[in-house]
Amino acid sequence: MAGAPERIVASDNPAVMAQAGIIVVAVKSGDTAAMANLIKDHAADDAVIVSLQNGVGNVALLREMLPGRQILGGMVPFNVVTHSDGIVHRATSGALVVERDAADTASHFAVPGLSITATDDIVGVQWGKLLLNLSNALNALSNLPLHTQLQQRAWRRLYADQMAEGLAVMRAAGIRPVSTTSIPAEWTPRLLRLPDGLFAVLLKYVMKIDANARSSMWEDLERRRTTEIDYLQGIVVELATRYQIPTPLCRRVMLLIKEAEASNSGSPGLSAQQVRGLA
């Protein structure tokens, strides 16, 4: 059966890439350049490279470092939790999105239980995912499960206010984000601000989140790894500086994550009021 576990061969030897027709890049954004060098040294020239990474700059970097190769952007909408026993658990719903190409590469990823959507606007999709990923840092700072956090209006308002800053910056830059949910990106902040009961009803129709869901940034702090904050809130702040748009909350959240990284103590377990600087 396609995608059966027994067909998977794991190796940490980059030489295995010589046999691959499709190479999926799924490393953290800060490791993209190193991965590009491994691909350059080991992969066949005609291998298709698909970036399934957070952030909006990885495809451009891969194309810069690997000229002449076919590189496609992609987007993973769902949350994944890594357990200590090596089991990877998918904790939220959503379908993968891959940039459309003449060879219909996206269709080669499809296996039972994992649907794939091809898109002609991967840039918009990745910016839409960046907006959603602004919650990653909040989850890392709170030390709460995602589902628990989303049930609390104070945390949702923080999320909404960050998204509003991001949307303002994108409008100034002429960027049109494509929502990765059934709700248009521009509507999301106001829906996040709804009272708890109304939002709980809405969430059931938009996304499934189980009790194990945590953000990858929370996991990074817990495992004492460098986070991707520079590629999420950091990108918003960088663009905001260029277009002179105020983004005080995104900037504060970015600094709080950097403080947590520097402390090397895992998630700081802050309250929503502490994140805002009100407590």
C-alpha positions in Angstrom: 0.0 0.0 0.0 1.3 3.5 -0.8 2.6 5.2 2.3 2.8 1.9 4.3 5.3 2.3 7.2 7.3 -0.8 6.1 8.2 1.0 2.9 10.0 3.8 4.7 13.7 3.6 5.0 15.3 6.0 7.5 18.8 7.2 7.2 20.9 10.1 8.3 23.3 9.7 5.4 22.7 12.5 2.9 23.9 10.3 0.1 20.5 8.6 0.0 19.2 11.8 -1.7 20.9 10.6 -4.9 18.1 8.1 -5.3 15.2 10.5 -4.7 13.0 12.0 -7.4 11.3 14.3 -4.9 13.1 15.8 -1.9 11.0 17.4 0.9 12.8 20.1 2.9 11.2 20.2 6.4 14.0 21.6 8.5 13.7 24.8 10.6 14.1 28.0 8.6 17.5 28.6 10.2 18.8 25.3 8.8 17.6 25.9 5.2 21.0 27.0 3.9 22.7 24.0 5.3 20.1 21.7 3.8 20.6 23.4 0.4 24.3 22.6 0.5 23.5 19.0 1.2 21.1 18.9 -1.7 23.7 20.5 -3.9 26.3 17.9 -3.0 24.1 14.8 -3.0 20.9 15.1 -5.0 20.3 14.4 -8.6 20.0 17.6 -10.8 16.5 16.7 -11.9 15.1 16.0 -8.4 12.1 18.1 -7.5 12.6 20.0 -4.2 9.5 20.8 -2.1 9.8 23.2 0.9 7.3 22.3 3.6 8.5 24.9 6.1 7.2 27.7 8.2 7.9 31.2 7.1 7.9 33.0 3.7 11.6 33.1 2.7 12.8 29.5 2.4 11.8 29.0 -1.2 13.6 32.1 -2.3 16.8 31.0 -0.4 16.6 27.5 -1.9 16.3 28.9 -5.4 19.2 31.3 -4.8 21.5 28.5 -3.6 20.3 25.9 -6.0 20.0 27.7 -9.4 18.5 25.7 -12.2 16.7 23.2 -10.0 13.0 22.8 -9.7 11.9 24.1 -6.3 8.3 24.2 -5.2 6.8 25.9 -2.2 4.4 24.1 0.2 2.5 24.6 3.4 1.7 22.3 6.3 -1.5 23.6 8.1 -1.6 21.1 10.9 0.2 20.9 14.3 2.5 18.0 15.0 3.6 16.9 18.5 6.8 14.8 18.8 6.7 12.3 21.7 9.8 11.1 23.5 9.4 7.5 22.2 9.8 8.8 18.6 6.1 8.8 17.7 5.0 11.9 15.8 1.4 12.8 16.5 -0.8 15.0 14.2 -2.8 17.1 16.6 -4.9 19.4 14.4 -6.8 19.1 11.1 -5.9 20.5 7.6 -4.6 19.5 4.2 -1.1 20.0 2.8 -0.8 22.6 0.1 1.9 22.4 -2.6 2.7 24.8 -5.5 1.2 23.6 -8.7 3.6 22.5 -11.5 3.3 20.9 -14.9 4.2 17.5 -13.6 1.5 17.7 -10.9 4.1 16.9 -8.2 1.5 17.6 -5.5 -0.5 14.5 -6.4 2.6 12.3 -5.7 2.4 13.2 -2.0 -1.2 12.0 -1.5 -1.6 8.9 0.6 -4.6 7.6 2.5 -5.4 10.0 5.4 -3.3 12.8 4.1 -4.9 15.0 1.4 -2.9 17.4 -0.8 -4.1 20.6 -2.5 -2.3 22.2 -5.4 -2.2 26.0 -5.6 -1.3 28.7 -8.1 -0.6 31.2 -5.3 1.8 29.5 -2.8 3.1 32.9 -1.8 -0.3 34.1 -0.6 -0.8 30.7 1.1 2.5 31.0 3.0 1.7 34.5 4.1 -1.7 33.3 5.3 0.0 30.5 7.3 2.5 33.1 8.8 -0.5 34.9 10.2 -1.8 31.8 11.8 1.7 30.9 13.1 1.8 34.1 15.1 0.0 32.0 17.7 3.1 29.7 18.0 4.9 32.1 20.2 1.9 32.7 22.5 1.6 29.0 23.0 5.3 28.8 23.8 5.1 31.6 26.3 1.9 30.3 28.0 2.9 26.6 28.6 -0.8 25.7 27.9 -2.2 23.2 25.5 -3.4 25.0 22.3 -7.0 23.9 22.9 -7.0 25.2 26.4 -5.4 28.5 25.3 -8.0 29.0 22.6 -10.8 28.7 25.0 -9.6 31.8 26.9 -10.6 35.1 25.4 -7.6 37.0 26.9 -5.2 34.8 24.9 -7.4 35.0 21.7 -7.4 38.7 21.9 -3.6 38.7 22.0 -3.6 36.5 19.0 -6.1 38.7 17.2 -4.1 41.9 18.0 -1.0 40.3 16.6 -2.8 39.2 13.4 -4.2 42.8 13.0 -0.7 44.1 13.1 0.4 41.6 10.6 -2.5 42.3 8.3 -1.7 46.1 8.4 1.9 45.5 7.5 0.9 43.2 4.6 -1.6 45.8 3.2 1.2 48.4 3.3 3.5 46.0 1.4 0.9 45.0 -1.1 0.8 41.3 0.1 -2.5 39.4 -0.1 -2.5 36.5 2.3 -4.6 33.5 1.4 -6.4 32.0 4.4 -5.5 28.4 5.3 -8.9 27.9 6.9 -12.5 28.5 5.7 -12.5 32.0 7.3 -11.0 34.9 5.3 -7.8 36.3 6.9 -9.3 39.7 7.3 -12.2 38.3 9.3 -10.1 36.2 11.7 -9.1 38.8 14.3 -12.7 39.9 14.9 -13.8 36.3 15.2 -11.0 35.5 17.7 -12.4 38.3 19.9 -15.8 36.7 20.2 -17.0 35.7 23.7 -15.8 32.2 24.7 -19.1 30.4 24.1 -19.6 31.7 20.6 -16.0 31.1 19.7 -16.2 27.5 21.0 -19.1 26.8 18.6 -17.2 28.4 15.7 -14.0 26.5 16.3 -15.8 23.1 15.9 -16.6 24.0 12.3 -13.2 25.5 11.5 -10.5 23.2 12.9 -10.2 20.1 15.0 -7.7 20.4 17.8 -7.0 17.6 20.3 -5.7 17.9 23.9 -2.1 17.0 22.9 -1.6 19.9 20.5 1.2 22.3 21.3 3.1 24.6 19.0 6.5 23.7 17.6 7.9 26.8 19.2 6.8 25.5 22.7 8.6 22.3 21.9 11.7 24.2 20.8 11.8 26.1 24.2 11.2 22.9 26.1 14.0 21.1 24.2 16.4 24.1 24.5 16.5 24.7 20.8 16.6 28.0 18.9 13.1 29.0 17.8 11.8 30.3 14.5 10.7 33.6 16.0 12.9 35.6 13.6 11.0 34.0 10.7 7.5 34.7 12.1 7.0 37.8 14.3 10.5 38.8 13.2 9.3 39.1 9.5 6.3 41.2 10.6 8.5 43.5 12.6 11.1 43.8 9.8 8.4 44.8 7.2 6.8 47.1 9.7 10.1 49.0 10.1 10.4 49.3 6.4 6.9 50.7 6.0 6.8 52.6 9.3 3.8 50.6 10.6 3.6 50.3 14.4 3.7 46.6 15.6 4.3 46.9 19.4 2.7 43.5 20.3 4.6 41.5 17.7 7.8 43.2 18.7 7.1 42.5 22.4 6.3 38.8 21.8 9.4 38.4 19.8 11.5 39.9 22.6 9.8 37.7 25.2 10.7 34.6 23.1 14.3 35.7 22.8 14.4 36.1 26.6 13.0 32.6 27.0 15.6 31.2 24.6 18.4 33.0 26.5 17.2 31.7 29.9 17.4 28.1 28.6 14.7 27.2 31.1 11.8 26.1 28.8 8.5 27.8 28.6 8.2 30.7 31.1 4.5 30.0 31.7 3.4 33.6 31.4 -0.2 34.9 31.7 -1.9 36.8 28.9 -1.6 40.0 31.0 2.2 39.4 31.5 2.6 39.0 27.7 0.9 42.4 27.2 3.1 43.9 29.9 0.2 44.6 32.2 1.2 42.4 35.1 
